[in-house]
Amino acid sequence: MEFLLKQISQLAIKLGDVTFTDEQIKSDWLGNAPASATEIKLAEDRLGVELPQDYKDFLLVTNGFSAPNDIEPTFEHVSNIDFLKNIDSDLINIWSEVELVEIGKELAKSIVIAGINEEQYFLLIPPDSAGEKWKYWKFASWHPGEHPYRNLESYFRSVSHFIRDMVSKG
């Protein structure tokens, strides 16, 4: 994961689609210092869930990650993540209309790990029962709706490919 995030950082800085800090440019890194095991455990206790291992591995590399372009969301510090119902309950209500009720159910239990106060979110959706897997969604009303990923690495791989394509066209 660390190599992939470093690659995204370098490509995004090279592309220059958004403004980065002098420190980010100098270090070629859009991440923060790693989270501690204690910080992760505090978030899990606060949310009442055990977060998926790949997300915890991400946090142990970087406790938050700046948006690499104007399309992707900014990944939050672990102390800021929360259930979508506590951040944007109106969105859940809108997507809980009769024809959208299944999406609304998923949103109601989702945890926002990226995009707070931005145009789209990256969500972790806990499984309903043992044996089920966590779901990973990038979600925006303008998208429209959910864009699922197999896991966190598949999301970051898609970001890397997109930015690489933009750099090669640029």
C-alpha positions, 0 to 999 in steps of 0.5 A: 500500500505504501508504494502505491500511495507514494506513486499516487503522490508523485504522479499527482504532484507532477500533474499539478491538478490541485495546489499542494503545500511546499512540504508535500512537493518537497517530500513527494508525499500527500500523506500524514504521519502514521496513526498509532495502534491506540488511535485506531483502537480508539476509533474502533471503540468509538464506532463500535466496530472492528475496522477492516484490516486493509484500512488499518494497514493504510492508517499505519502508513498514513493517518489521512491522505490529501486528495490527489486531484479535484475528483478524489476525496481527501482521506480523513484522520482516523479521529475524524471518521464517523458514520454517515448518519452523523455527518450527512443524514439528509443524504441517507434520507434522499437515498432511502426513497422507495426505489432507492431503499437498498442503497439507503440501507447501505448508506445508513450503516456506512462509515465515512473515511474520506470526503467530509465537507467535500463533494463525494465520500469514500465509505466503508460499509460493515458486513451484516453478518459473519462471513460477509465482507466489508464494502468499499464505495466511492459515493456522490450524488452527481456520480450518480450514486455508489461506485463499488471497489473490491477493497481499498487497494483496488480503489487506490490502483484505479486512482493511480491509473487515472492520474498516470493517464492524465500525466501521459496526456498532459 
